Amino acid sequence: MIKEQALDLSKISIFTVQLSRAEVNNPTSPFDATKIKKHLMKNSIGLALNFEQKSVKTEFFISLQSDSEGANPQEAIANFAFIFVFKVENLAELAENIGDGKVNMSKALELLIHEQTYSTARGILCERLKHTPLKSFILPIYNPKQT
């Protein structure tokens, strides 16, 4: 039985942060980053639990493209993939295996893991993009309760 009140931040830590893919394709022709009107973004997050190791693994993928609305002959493109592993000492209280590869998980834990994955990726992306044509991109704030 899941105990929502069992969420204890002192029992959760980020164990691994890995950037498994980092590609930034800079346009070969002259590119004026000041002409970028917006950024096109696609992202996804996957979650897996390991009850034996008391861990939650997330994989976060993001694809970016500048949109200069025709002002640049080519657009800048970037693709990143992150792996995060969180150690959750009391995982058995916050999630349960219900069979067929499915789990039932505390909503509070799920939200916390999503928020930490997303915000940590935001910081890494800012650092990785700062000397590229996509330097003005900042991963937007979102509400994981609405996903």
C-alpha positions in Angstrom: 0.0 0.0 0.0 1.4 3.4 -1.0 1.8 5.9 1.8 1.7 9.4 0.3 2.8 10.9 3.6 6.0 8.8 3.5 7.6 11.2 1.2 10.7 12.3 3.1 13.2 14.5 1.2 16.0 13.4 3.6 15.6 9.8 2.1 16.0 10.9 -1.5 19.2 11.8 -3.3 20.4 12.2 -6.9 22.8 9.3 -7.4 23.7 9.7 -11.0 23.5 12.5 -13.6 24.7 11.5 -17.0 24.5 13.3 -20.3 24.2 10.4 -22.7 23.8 12.5 -25.9 24.8 16.1 -26.6 24.6 17.3 -30.2 24.6 20.8 -31.4 24.5 21.3 -35.1 25.6 24.8 -35.9 24.6 26.1 -39.4 27.5 26.1 -41.9 26.4 29.3 -43.6 26.5 32.7 -41.8 24.0 32.6 -38.9 22.7 35.6 -37.0 21.5 34.4 -33.6 19.8 37.8 -33.1 17.3 36.9 -35.8 15.9 33.9 -33.9 12.2 34.6 -33.2 11.5 31.5 -31.2 12.7 28.1 -30.4 10.9 24.9 -31.4 11.2 22.2 -28.7 10.1 18.6 -28.3 10.8 16.7 -25.1 9.9 13.6 -23.2 10.6 11.9 -19.9 10.6 8.2 -19.1 10.6 6.7 -15.6 11.7 3.3 -14.3 11.9 1.9 -10.8 14.3 -0.7 -9.4 12.9 -1.9 -6.1 16.0 -4.0 -5.2 18.3 -1.0 -5.6 15.7 1.4 -4.1 16.2 3.7 -7.1 14.2 5.6 -9.7 15.7 6.2 -13.1 14.6 8.9 -15.5 15.5 9.5 -19.1 14.9 13.0 -20.4 15.1 13.7 -24.1 15.0 17.1 -25.8 15.3 18.3 -29.3 15.6 22.0 -30.1 15.6 24.1 -33.3 15.9 27.8 -33.8 13.2 29.5 -35.8 14.4 32.6 -37.6 11.2 32.7 -39.7 13.4 32.6 -42.9 15.9 35.3 -41.8 18.7 32.8 -41.6 19.4 30.3 -44.5 19.7 27.4 -42.0 18.5 26.8 -38.4 20.6 25.6 -35.5 19.5 22.2 -34.1 20.4 20.5 -30.8 19.6 17.1 -29.3 20.2 16.0 -25.8 19.5 12.9 -23.7 20.0 12.8 -19.9 19.9 9.9 -17.5 19.2 10.6 -13.8 19.2 8.0 -11.0 17.6 8.9 -7.7 18.2 6.8 -4.6 14.9 6.5 -2.6 15.6 4.8 0.7 11.9 4.2 1.4 10.8 3.4 -2.1 8.8 0.4 -0.9 6.5 2.8 1.0 6.1 5.1 -2.0 5.6 2.6 -4.9 4.5 -0.9 -5.5 4.9 -3.4 -8.4 1.4 -4.3 -9.6 2.6 -6.8 -12.2 3.1 -7.0 -16.0 5.8 -4.4 -15.8 3.5 -1.8 -14.2 3.9 0.1 -11.0 1.7 2.2 -8.8 3.7 5.2 -7.5 3.1 8.0 -5.0 2.0 11.1 -6.9 4.2 13.3 -4.7 7.3 11.2 -5.5 6.5 11.2 -9.2 6.1 15.0 -9.2 9.3 15.5 -7.2 11.3 13.2 -9.6 9.9 15.0 -12.6 10.6 18.4 -11.2 14.2 17.6 -10.2 14.9 16.0 -13.6 13.6 18.9 -15.5 15.2 21.6 -13.5 18.6 19.9 -13.3 18.4 19.4 -17.1 17.6 23.2 -17.5 20.8 24.2 -15.7 22.9 21.7 -17.8 21.3 22.9 -21.0 22.1 26.6 -20.2 25.7 25.7 -19.6 26.0 23.5 -22.8 24.3 26.0 -25.1 25.9 29.2 -23.8 28.5 29.4 -26.7 26.2 28.2 -29.5 23.6 29.9 -31.7 21.0 28.5 -29.2 22.4 30.4 -26.3 19.2 32.3 -25.7 17.2 29.1 -25.1 16.1 28.5 -21.5 14.0 25.4 -20.8 10.7 26.9 -19.8 9.0 26.4 -16.5 6.2 24.0 -16.6 3.7 22.4 -14.2 4.3 18.6 -14.0 0.8 18.2 -12.6 -0.6 19.1 -16.0 1.3 16.4 -17.9 
